[in-house]
Amino acid sequence: MAETRLIQGRYQLLDLIGRGGMGEVWRARDESLGRQVAVKCLKPLGPQQDRSFTRVLRERFRREARVAASLQHRGVTVVHDFGESEGVLYLVMELLEGRNLSQLLEDNRQHPLPVPDVVDIAEQVADALGYTHQQGIVHRDLKPANIMRLPDGTVKICDFGIARLGHDIGFSSRLTGTGVAMGTPHYMSPEQISGGDVDHRSDLYSLGCVLYEIATGAPPFDQEDAWGVLVGHRDTAPEPLRTHRADLPGFFDRVVLDLLAKTPDGRPADAGDLRQRIAVGRTGGQTQVPAGGRVVLAPPVPVPVPLPVTLPATREPRLPAWTRNMTTGHKAVGAAPPGPAPVDHTAGLTGTWTTGTQARALSGVFPPAGTARPTPSPELLSTLASRHSAGLNLARLGHWAEAGEVHRSVAATREQALGPDHPDTLASRYEVGFTLSRTGQAAEALREFGTVADGRERVLGPDHPETLAARQETAYVLGQLGRHFEAHQVYAAVLASRERTMGPDHPDTLRCRHNLAFNLGRLGRLEDAYRVAREVAEARSRLLGAAHPDTLVTRYEVAYTLGRLDRWGEALQTYDDVARARAVALGADHPDTLAARYEIGISLGRLGRSAEALELYRVLVEDRTRVSGPEDPETLRARHGLGVNLGRTARWEEALAEAREVCALRERTLGPDHPDTLVSRREIAVGLGWLGRWADALTDYRKVADARERVLGADHPDTLAGRNDQAHCLEQLGRDVEAVELYR
């Protein structure tokens, strides 16, 4: 598109505003009318693209563009023109100078917006929705990134009718990255999540989520786990806004809670009703609606639900019906979606054209000419996309094995229907690799990620973000296999590509540098690891804020490396800062907050402050038990720390009893040869030794060493350490000849 710089002999492209997985947005000049406009361009649909698919996409694009162009309201982005030029579908829209609500929250360091601004935005959006709903149009993707506030205070809704293009054609949005951060449906109504009929009241629910966030600083169901967000939308009553922010007016609290009713009938009847309630409330009047004053709407516009499609039988577990057709999307705050960053944040159109799976499907490679492959139906593709989403949510719940079964089944069907190098096939294989790496099958995961990376390089190019994501996962798995030098080489190559194509401060670049720092530590290059981690922490603090979770993850790594450098005082201070910040940002009971508190205990013990460590672990055990249960691995890890510090304060009988209880629980829940179980068994031996019971201690030391040799091999450092413990115990028993043999 950038080569011609001119579309239809009329629209001169001037500079790039933003780029997404599906296309680009350009600032352009309309040569006929002499005005500046914004032009959205889909990527060219090459000759390899399936003709039937392309024809359906073009027709759907034209239909949706006509819908958007028919809307004429102050609060809706104006569409001037649309068409196709040299295989590129384009849309010409008014050029907006301003910030979307997501950006306004980020500008405000994730603090809520001023009350007058929140109420004004609510009233303007309600007015715009009232108009569009009268036209029988439902947005279906209302979120902070799709609502612009201009310098003069005007609020405009963007991407009307266009956001549903990809969904209607049978693809769902999917955000890929390093396997950490997926989008969550923070603004979706319960009926959208369930795949049921959607009308104008679904937009009202989404607006309620948006207003809740800009008024309080967080969406109503702000869980890190997407499954938790879905359950919140479906089952959980939102907390009143004034519990988070007391200065909000009471009428506004009631209005937003009504918008968030679980059933459409519980919400305001329409956007006109909503606007009147806001207008009356802001002027201090009553909320009753004058007789006959409500806007009369056109009949609700349902969203068609794809018919069931018979697929090959799989071992996929049955999922709740309400997860059917689930799609995902970003909440306003948090990491940006992967891909090149927008060139200009101060002007242009907001929202994405289409993303994720839609983009991969459109850029896919189909069989060579002459190779017969039946054209997959949109219904089949939609069903596969839904099952792919179900697999993702199983993984978010920690059900890695079940998720792997789902993704393997979807990958096999996609390969048959679309081809082995189609981006959707590769996306499923990527998730197969991810589940393998999380279930201890690192060698198999390495092969899978290697295949995905090679395929993506052929289809998308070596520097494409998704190619780099697969390469980065190969590095991670190499680290799991202890092949840290090879992992370092891959991380370094990926980092060089990310810095060249995205810039040094892009979130994906910083994530790669973070992983590089981690791997440097595992190579024993502690000073280099500390330097890189500190640089990443400083960059993330500058770009995201000192309390952002990504910043705190890297500061946690800085503290860990400081400890390995034996700089325990600095490590303790850093861990303490991280724990305090996480308690504020994530909550006192969040797993990351509790993990930082555990490391504080380690640091205190290393500094000889065992009495303080002991008290810290007592409280931590109580909190872990309350949050996760008495047999959770992290609860047992905290109990292990408690036992160690009981020993350091010379309370060896108590330490021995604690070690035995923890070892028994770990053996039952993790297995007798699990590393954590063996660490507890060694702690039993340590306690027995301090109590002078060396013969009993020898039995446990030998069990630990034998198990490690069986699992890790005779030459593994942990096995050798176990044999060293055994030899020391033999010395204490006066069996020097046997001890010497072991030392040899």
C-alpha positions in Angstrom: 0.0 0.0 0.0 2.8 2.4 0.9 4.5 1.9 -2.5 1.7 3.6 -4.6 0.9 6.2 -1.9 -2.3 7.0 -3.9 -5.6 5.1 -3.8 -8.1 5.4 -6.6 -6.3 8.4 -7.9 -7.8 10.4 -5.0 -6.5 9.6 -1.6 -2.8 10.5 -1.1 -1.3 8.5 1.8 0.8 10.9 4.0 2.0 9.0 7.1 1.2 5.9 9.0 -0.9 6.4 12.1 -1.1 2.8 13.3 -0.7 -0.8 12.2 -2.5 -4.0 13.3 -2.5 -7.6 12.3 -5.0 -7.1 9.5 -3.8 -3.8 8.0 -2.8 -0.2 8.5 -4.3 3.2 9.2 -2.9 6.2 7.3 -3.3 9.9 7.6 -4.2 10.9 4.0 -5.3 13.8 1.9 -8.5 13.7 -0.2 -7.2 15.4 -3.4 -10.7 15.9 -4.7 -12.0 17.9 -1.7 -8.7 19.1 -0.3 -9.2 17.7 3.3 -7.3 15.4 5.5 -8.9 12.0 6.2 -7.9 8.7 7.8 -7.7 5.6 5.5 -7.9 2.1 6.9 -6.4 -0.5 4.5 -6.7 -4.2 4.7 -3.7 -6.2 3.7 -3.8 -7.3 0.0 -5.6 -10.6 -0.6 -3.1 -12.4 -2.7 -3.7 -15.0 -5.5 -3.0 -17.8 -3.0 -6.1 -16.8 -1.0 -9.1 -19.1 -1.4 -11.5 -17.5 -3.9 -14.7 -18.4 -2.1 -13.4 -17.0 1.1 -12.2 -13.8 -0.6 -15.5 -13.3 -2.2 -17.4 -13.7 1.1 -15.0 -11.3 2.8 -15.3 -8.6 0.2 -19.1 -8.8 0.2 -19.2 -8.7 4.0 -16.8 -5.7 4.0 -18.9 -3.8 1.6 -22.1 -4.5 3.6 -20.5 -3.4 6.9 -19.0 -0.3 5.3 -22.4 0.7 4.0 -23.8 0.3 7.5 -21.0 2.5 9.0 -21.4 5.1 6.2 -25.2 5.4 6.8 -24.6 6.6 10.4 -24.7 10.4 10.6 -24.4 11.6 14.2 -22.1 13.9 16.1 -21.1 11.1 18.4 -20.2 8.5 15.7 -17.1 8.6 13.5 -18.0 9.6 10.0 -17.3 7.2 7.1 -16.8 9.1 3.8 -16.0 6.4 1.3 -15.0 2.7 0.9 -13.9 0.4 -1.9 -11.1 -1.8 -3.3 -7.9 -0.8 -5.0 -5.4 -3.3 -6.5 -6.7 -6.0 -4.2 -6.7 -3.8 -1.1 -10.0 -3.1 0.7 -10.0 0.4 2.2 -12.3 2.6 4.3 -12.0 6.4 4.3 -13.1 8.1 7.6 -12.9 11.4 9.3 -9.5 12.1 10.9 -9.9 12.5 14.6 -7.5 14.4 16.8 -7.7 13.3 20.4 -7.3 10.3 22.8 -9.3 7.2 23.3 -10.5 6.4 26.8 -7.9 3.7 27.2 -5.2 6.2 26.5 -6.8 8.8 28.8 -6.6 6.2 31.7 -3.0 5.5 30.8 -2.2 9.2 30.7 -3.8 9.4 34.2 -1.5 6.6 35.5 -4.5 4.2 35.6 -6.4 6.6 38.1 -10.1 7.2 37.4 -11.1 10.2 35.4 -12.6 13.3 37.0 -16.3 12.9 38.0 -17.6 15.7 35.6 -15.7 14.1 32.7 -17.1 10.6 33.5 -20.7 11.8 33.6 -20.2 13.9 30.5 -18.7 10.9 28.6 -21.6 8.7 29.8 -24.2 11.2 28.5 -22.6 11.7 25.1 -22.1 8.0 24.5 -25.7 7.3 25.5 -26.9 9.9 23.1 -24.8 8.3 20.2 -26.0 4.8 21.1 -29.6 6.1 21.2 -29.2 7.3 17.6 -27.5 4.1 16.3 -29.9 1.8 18.0 -32.8 3.7 16.4 -31.2 2.7 13.1 -31.3 -0.9 14.1 -27.5 -1.1 14.5 -25.7 -2.8 17.5 -22.0 -2.1 18.0 -21.1 -5.3 19.8 -17.5 -4.2 20.5 -17.9 -1.2 22.8 -14.8 -0.7 24.9 -12.5 2.2 26.0 -10.3 1.8 22.9 -13.3 2.4 20.7 -14.4 5.7 22.3 -12.6 8.9 21.5 -12.6 12.2 23.3 -11.6 15.1 21.1 -9.8 18.3 22.3 -13.1 20.2 22.4 -14.7 17.6 24.6 -16.7 15.8 21.9 -17.0 12.1 22.4 -17.2 9.8 19.4 -17.7 6.0 19.1 -15.4 4.4 16.5 -15.6 1.2 14.4 -19.4 0.9 14.3 -20.3 -2.2 12.4 -16.7 -2.9 11.4 -15.6 -4.7 14.5 -18.0 -7.5 13.8 -16.6 -8.2 10.3 -14.2 -10.9 11.4 -16.6 -12.5 13.9 -19.4 -12.8 11.4 -17.2 -14.4 8.8 -16.3 -17.1 11.2 -13.1 -16.1 13.0 -12.5 -15.0 16.6 -10.0 -12.6 17.9 -6.9 -14.0 19.4 -3.9 -12.2 20.9 -0.6 -14.0 20.9 2.6 -13.2 22.6 5.0 -15.0 24.9 2.2 -17.2 26.3 1.7 -14.9 29.2 -0.7 -12.3 28.3 -4.0 -13.1 26.5 -6.9 -10.6 26.1 -9.9 -11.0 28.5 -13.6 -10.2 27.8 -13.8 -7.3 30.3 -16.6 -5.5 28.3 -18.7 -8.4 27.0 -22.3 -9.0 28.1 -23.4 -12.3 29.6 -25.4 -13.0 26.5 -22.4 -12.3 24.2 -20.3 -14.8 26.2 -23.0 -17.5 26.0 -23.3 -17.1 22.2 -27.0 -16.2 22.5 -29.0 -13.5 20.8 -27.6 -10.0 21.2 -29.6 -6.7 20.9 -29.1 -3.1 21.8 -29.1 -3.9 25.6 -25.8 -5.8 25.1 -24.2 -2.5 24.1 -25.7 -0.9 27.3 -24.0 -3.6 29.4 -20.7 -3.0 27.7 -21.1 0.7 28.3 -21.7 0.0 31.9 -18.3 -1.9 32.0 -16.6 1.1 30.3 -18.1 3.6 32.7 -17.3 1.5 35.7 -13.6 1.5 34.6 -13.2 5.2 33.8 -15.0 6.0 37.1 -13.0 3.6 39.4 -9.8 2.8 37.5 -10.6 -0.9 36.9 -13.3 -2.9 35.1 -16.1 -4.4 37.3 -14.6 -7.9 37.1 -10.9 -7.3 37.0 -9.4 -10.8 37.2 -6.1 -11.8 35.7 -7.7 -15.1 34.7 -10.0 -14.8 31.7 -12.2 -17.6 33.1 -12.7 -15.6 36.3 -13.8 -12.6 34.2 -16.4 -14.7 32.4 -17.7 -16.2 35.7 -17.9 -12.6 37.1 -20.0 -11.4 34.1 -22.2 -14.5 34.4 -22.7 -14.9 38.2 -21.2 -12.2 40.3 -22.9 -9.0 41.3 -20.5 -6.1 40.8 -19.4 -4.1 43.8 -21.0 -0.6 44.0 -18.8 2.0 42.4 -18.8 4.1 45.6 -17.1 1.4 47.5 -14.0 2.2 45.3 -14.6 6.0 45.0 -16.8 7.8 47.5 -17.0 11.1 45.6 -19.1 9.6 42.8 -22.7 10.8 42.8 -25.3 8.3 44.0 -27.4 8.5 40.9 -24.4 7.6 38.8 -23.6 4.5 40.9 -27.2 3.3 40.5 -27.2 4.0 36.7 -24.1 1.9 36.1 -25.2 -0.9 38.4 -28.5 -1.1 36.4 -26.5 -1.2 33.2 -24.6 -4.3 34.6 -27.7 -6.3 35.2 -27.2 -10.0 34.3 -30.2 -10.2 32.1 -31.1 -7.7 29.3 -34.6 -7.1 30.9 -32.9 -5.8 34.1 -31.1 -3.0 32.3 -32.5 0.3 31.1 -35.0 -0.2 28.3 -32.8 1.7 25.8 -30.1 4.3 25.4 -32.6 7.1 25.4 -33.9 6.1 28.8 -30.3 6.0 30.0 -29.4 9.4 28.7 -32.5 11.0 30.4 -31.6 9.4 33.7 -28.0 10.8 33.5 -29.3 14.2 32.4 -31.8 14.4 35.3 -29.2 13.1 37.8 -26.5 15.6 36.9 -28.9 18.5 37.3 -30.0 17.3 40.7 -33.5 16.2 39.7 -35.3 12.9 40.1 -34.7 10.0 37.9 -38.2 9.4 36.7 -38.6 9.6 33.0 -41.3 12.1 31.7 -44.3 10.4 30.1 -43.7 9.8 26.4 -40.2 11.1 26.6 -38.4 7.9 25.8 -36.8 7.1 22.5 -38.7 4.4 20.7 -36.3 1.8 19.2 -36.4 -0.3 16.2 -36.8 -4.0 16.9 -33.7 -5.6 18.5 -31.1 -6.9 16.0 -30.1 -10.5 17.0 -26.7 -11.9 16.2 -27.0 -15.2 14.3 -25.4 -18.1 16.1 -23.6 -20.6 13.8 -25.4 -23.9 13.4 -23.7 -26.9 15.1 -21.1 -28.6 12.8 -20.3 -32.3 13.1 -16.6 -32.7 13.6 -14.3 -35.8 14.0 -14.7 -37.4 17.4 -12.1 -36.3 19.9 -11.2 -36.8 23.5 -12.0 -33.2 24.2 -13.7 -32.8 27.6 -17.2 -31.3 27.6 -17.2 -27.6 28.4 -20.0 -25.5 29.8 -22.4 -24.3 27.1 -21.9 -20.7 28.0 -18.3 -20.7 26.8 -19.5 -21.4 23.2 -18.4 -18.8 20.6 -16.5 -16.9 23.3 -14.1 -14.2 22.0 -11.6 -12.1 23.8 -10.6 -8.5 24.0 -8.3 -6.1 25.9 -9.2 -4.3 29.0 -8.2 -0.6 28.9 -5.2 -1.0 31.2 -2.3 -3.4 31.0 0.0 -4.6 28.3 -0.5 -3.5 24.7 -1.4 -6.2 22.1 1.6 -7.7 20.3 2.7 -6.2 17.1 4.3 -3.0 16.0 3.4 0.0 18.1 1.3 2.8 16.6 3.4 5.5 15.0 1.3 8.4 16.4 -0.8 8.3 19.5 -2.3 11.8 19.2 -4.3 11.5 16.1 -6.3 9.0 14.0 -8.9 6.3 14.5 -9.0 4.0 17.5 -9.8 0.4 17.8 -8.4 -2.4 15.7 -9.5 -3.3 12.2 -9.5 -7.0 12.9 -6.9 -8.9 14.9 -5.4 -12.3 15.8 -6.9 -15.3 14.2 -8.7 -13.1 11.6 -5.4 -11.7 10.5 -3.7 -15.0 10.4 -6.6 -16.6 8.4 -6.4 -13.8 5.9 -2.7 -14.0 5.5 -2.6 -17.8 5.3 -1.1 -20.1 2.7 -3.4 -22.5 1.0 -2.4 -25.5 -1.1 -0.5 -24.9 -4.3 -2.4 -24.6 -7.6 -3.6 -27.9 -8.8 -3.9 -29.4 -5.3 -7.5 -30.1 -4.4 -8.6 -29.1 -1.0 -12.3 -28.5 -0.2 -13.1 -25.0 0.8 -13.9 -25.0 4.5 -17.2 -23.5 5.4 -17.5 -20.4 7.6 -19.4 -22.6 10.1 -16.6 -25.1 10.4 -14.0 -22.3 10.9 -16.2 -20.6 13.5 -16.6 -23.9 15.4 -12.8 -24.5 15.3 -12.2 -21.0 16.6 -14.6 -21.6 19.5 -12.9 -24.8 20.4 -9.5 -23.1 20.2 -10.8 -20.5 22.7 -12.1 -23.3 24.9 -8.6 -24.8 24.9 -7.1 -21.4 25.9 -9.5 -21.1 28.8 -8.7 -24.6 30.0 -5.1 -23.6 30.1 -5.9 -20.4 32.0 -7.5 -22.6 34.6 -4.3 -24.7 34.8 -5.9 -27.7 33.1 -2.9 -28.1 30.8 -3.4 -31.8 29.8 -7.0 -31.2 28.8 -6.1 -28.0 27.0 -3.4 -30.0 25.1 -6.0 -32.6 24.0 -8.3 -29.8 22.7 -5.5 -28.0 20.8 -4.2 -31.2 19.2 -7.6 -32.1 17.9 -8.2 -28.6 16.6 -4.7 -28.5 15.0 -5.4 -31.8 13.2 -8.7 -30.6 11.8 -7.3 -27.2 10.8 -4.4 -28.9 9.0 -6.8 -31.0 7.1 -9.1 -28.1 6.2 -6.6 -25.3 5.8 -3.2 -26.8 5.3 -0.1 -27.3 7.5 1.3 -23.8 7.0 -2.0 -21.9 7.5 -1.6 -19.4 10.3 -4.5 -20.9 12.2 -3.0 -24.3 12.0 0.2 -23.0 13.3 -1.6 -21.1 16.1 -3.1 -24.4 17.3 0.3 -26.1 17.1 1.8 -23.2 19.1 -0.7 -23.8 21.9 0.1 -27.6 21.7 3.7 -26.7 22.3 2.8 -24.4 25.2 0.8 -27.1 26.9 3.6 -29.6 26.5 6.1 -27.2 28.1 3.8 -26.7 31.0 3.3 -30.4 31.6 7.0 -31.3 31.8 7.3 -32.5 28.2 10.0 -30.0 27.2 11.6 -32.1 24.4 8.3 -32.6 22.7 7.5 -28.9 23.2 10.8 -27.9 21.6 10.0 -29.9 18.5 6.5 -28.3 18.2 7.7 -24.8 18.7 10.5 -25.4 16.1 7.9 -26.5 13.6 5.7 -23.5 14.3 8.6 -21.0 14.1 9.8 -22.5 10.7 6.2 -22.4 9.3 5.6 -18.8 10.5 8.9 -17.7 9.0 7.8 -19.1 5.6 4.4 -17.6 5.8 4.9 -14.4 7.7 8.6 -13.7 7.5 11.5 -14.0 10.0 10.8 -10.7 11.8 7.0 -11.1 12.2 5.9 -10.8 15.9 4.3 -14.2 15.8 7.4 -15.8 14.3 9.5 -14.2 17.0 7.0 -15.4 19.7 7.6 -19.0 18.6 11.3 -18.5 18.5 11.2 -17.0 22.0 9.3 -20.1 23.3 11.9 -22.4 21.8 14.5 -20.5 23.9 12.3 -20.9 27.0 12.0 -24.6 26.5 15.8 -24.9 25.8 16.2 -23.4 29.3 13.8 -25.9 30.7 16.0 -28.6 29.3 19.1 -27.0 30.9 20.5 -26.0 27.5 21.0 -22.4 28.6 23.8 -21.6 26.2 21.6 -22.5 23.2 18.7 -20.6 24.8 21.0 -17.6 25.1 21.7 -17.6 21.4 18.1 -17.8 20.5 17.1 -15.0 22.9 19.9 -12.8 21.6 18.8 -13.3 18.0 15.1 -12.6 18.8 16.1 -9.6 20.8 18.1 -8.1 17.9 15.1 -8.6 15.6 12.6 -7.1 18.1 14.9 -4.0 18.6 15.3 -3.6 14.9 11.6 -3.9 14.0 9.8 -2.7 17.1 12.3 -0.5 18.9 14.1 -0.9 22.3 11.1 0.2 24.4 8.3 -2.0 22.9 6.7 -4.3 25.5 7.7 -7.4 23.5 11.3 -6.2 23.3 11.4 -5.6 27.0 9.9 -9.0 27.7 12.6 -10.6 25.6 15.3 -8.7 27.4 13.8 -9.8 30.7 13.9 -13.4 29.6 17.5 -12.9 28.5 18.4 -11.6 31.9 16.8 -14.6 33.5 18.8 -17.0 31.3 22.1 -15.1 31.9 21.6 -15.9 35.6 21.2 -19.6 34.8 24.4 -19.4 32.8 26.2 -18.1 35.9 26.8 -14.7 34.4 25.3 -13.0 37.4 26.7 -9.5 36.9 25.4 -9.4 33.3 22.0 -10.8 34.5 21.8 -8.1 37.2 22.7 -5.3 34.7 20.2 -6.3 32.1 17.4 -6.9 34.6 18.0 -3.5 36.2 17.9 -1.8 32.8 14.7 -3.5 31.9 13.2 -2.6 35.3 14.1 1.0 34.7 12.7 1.1 31.2 9.4 -0.6 32.3 9.1 1.8 35.2 9.6 4.8 32.9 7.1 3.5 30.3 4.5 1.6 32.4 5.0 3.1 35.9 6.8 1.8 38.9 3.8 -0.2 40.2 2.9 -1.9 36.9 3.0 -5.7 37.3 5.6 -6.1 34.4 7.9 -3.6 36.2 7.5 -5.5 39.4 8.2 -8.9 37.8 11.6 -7.5 36.6 12.4 -5.9 39.9 11.7 -9.3 41.5 14.3 -10.8 39.1 16.7 -8.0 40.1 16.2 -9.0 43.7 16.8 -12.7 42.9 20.0 -11.9 41.2 21.2 -9.7 44.0 20.7 -12.6 46.4 22.8 -14.9 44.1 25.5 -12.2 44.2 25.3 -12.5 48.0 24.0 -8.9 48.2 21.2 -9.9 50.6 20.6 -6.5 52.1 19.8 -5.0 48.7 17.8 -8.1 47.8 15.7 -7.8 51.0 15.0 -4.1 50.3 14.0 -4.8 46.7 11.8 -7.7 47.6 10.1 -5.6 50.3 9.4 -2.8 47.8 8.0 -5.3 45.3 5.8 -6.9 47.9 4.4 -3.6 49.1 3.7 -2.4 45.5 2.0 -5.7 44.6 -0.2 -5.5 47.6 -1.5 -2.2 46.5 -1.7 -3.0 42.7 -2.8 -6.6 42.9 -4.1 -7.2 46.4 -2.6 -8.7 49.6 -3.7 -12.2 48.7 -2.5 -12.2 45.1 -0.1 -15.1 44.4 2.6 -12.7 43.2 2.3 -10.6 46.4 2.6 -13.8 48.5 5.6 -15.0 46.4 7.5 -11.7 47.1 6.8 -12.1 50.9 8.2 -15.7 50.7 11.5 -14.3 49.2 11.6 -11.6 52.0 11.7 -14.6 54.4 14.6 -16.2 52.5 16.5 -12.9 52.6 16.0 -12.4 56.3 17.3 -15.9 56.9 20.4 -15.3 54.8 21.1 -12.2 56.8 20.9 -14.1 60.1 17.6 -12.5 61.1 15.9 -15.9 61.6 13.6 -14.8 64.3 12.0 -12.2 62.0 11.9 -14.8 59.2 10.2 -17.2 61.5 7.4 -14.8 62.3 7.0 -13.8 58.6 6.6 -17.5 57.6 4.0 -18.1 60.4 1.8 -15.4 59.0 2.5 -16.4 55.4 1.5 -20.0 56.1 -1.8 -18.8 57.6 -2.5 -16.6 54.5 -1.5 -19.3 52.0 -3.7 -21.9 53.8 -6.6 -19.4 53.8 -6.2 -18.5 50.1 -5.1 -21.9 48.5 -5.6 -24.6 51.1 -3.4 -26.6 53.4 -2.0 -28.9 50.7 -1.2 -26.4 48.0 2.4 -26.6 46.9 3.0 -22.9 47.8 1.5 -23.4 51.3 3.9 -26.3 51.8 6.8 -24.2 50.5 5.9 -21.6 53.2 5.7 -24.3 55.9 9.1 -25.6 54.7 10.6 -22.1 55.3 9.0 -22.1 58.7 10.6 -25.4 59.6 14.1 -24.2 58.3 13.9 -21.1 60.5 12.8 -23.1 63.5 16.0 -25.0 63.1 18.1 -21.9 62.7 16.7 -20.7 66.1 17.8 -24.1 67.6 14.2 -25.4 68.0 15.1 -28.7 66.4 12.4 -30.9 67.8 9.8 -28.5 66.4 11.7 -28.2 63.1 11.9 -32.0 62.7 8.1 -32.4 63.4 7.4 -29.6 60.8 9.7 -31.2 58.2 8.1 -34.6 58.6 4.6 -33.2 58.2 5.5 -31.3 55.1 7.4 -34.2 53.6 4.4 -36.5 54.1 2.0 -34.0 52.5 4.4 -33.5 49.6 4.9 -37.2 49.1 1.1 -37.7 48.9 0.4 -34.7 46.6 3.5 -34.4 44.5 5.1 -37.9 44.6 8.0 -39.4 46.5 10.6 -38.4 43.9 9.5 -34.8 43.4 12.3 -32.3 44.0 10.2 -30.5 46.7 9.6 -33.8 48.5 13.3 -34.6 48.4 14.1 -31.2 49.8 11.8 -31.9 52.7 13.3 -35.3 53.3 16.7 -33.8 53.4 15.4 -31.3 56.0 14.3 -34.3 58.1 17.9 -35.6 57.9 19.3 -32.3 58.9 17.1 -32.1 62.0 18.0 -35.7 63.0 21.7 -34.8 62.6 21.4 -31.8 64.9 19.6 -33.9 67.4 22.5 -36.4 67.3 20.5 -39.2 65.6 23.0 -39.7 62.8 22.1 -43.3 62.0 18.5 -42.2 61.3 19.8 -39.2 59.4 22.0 -41.5 57.2 18.9 -43.4 56.1 17.2 -40.3 54.9 20.3 -38.8 53.3 20.7 -42.1 51.4 17.1 -42.0 50.2 17.5 -38.5 48.9 20.7 -39.3 47.0 19.4 -42.5 45.6 16.2 -40.8 44.3 18.1 -37.9 42.8 20.5 -40.4 41.0 17.5 -42.3 39.7 15.7 -39.2 38.4 18.5 -36.8 37.5 21.5 -39.1 36.9 24.7 -39.8 38.9 26.5 -36.7 37.7 23.8 -34.1 38.4 24.9 -31.4 40.9 21.9 -32.2 43.1 22.8 -35.9 43.2 26.4 -35.1 44.0 25.3 -32.8 46.8 23.2 -35.6 48.2 26.1 -38.0 48.1 28.2 -35.3 49.9 25.6 -35.1 52.7 25.7 -38.9 52.9 29.4 -38.9 53.2 29.4 -36.2 55.9 26.9 -38.3 57.9 29.1 -41.4 57.6 32.0 -39.3 59.1 29.8 -38.4 62.0 29.2 -42.1 62.6 33.0 -42.8 62.5 32.7 -44.8 59.2 35.5 -42.9 57.6 36.5 -45.5 55.0 33.0 -45.5 53.5 32.9 -41.7 53.6 36.2 -41.5 51.7 34.8 -43.8 49.0 31.8 -41.5 48.6 33.9 -38.4 48.5 36.0 -39.9 45.7 
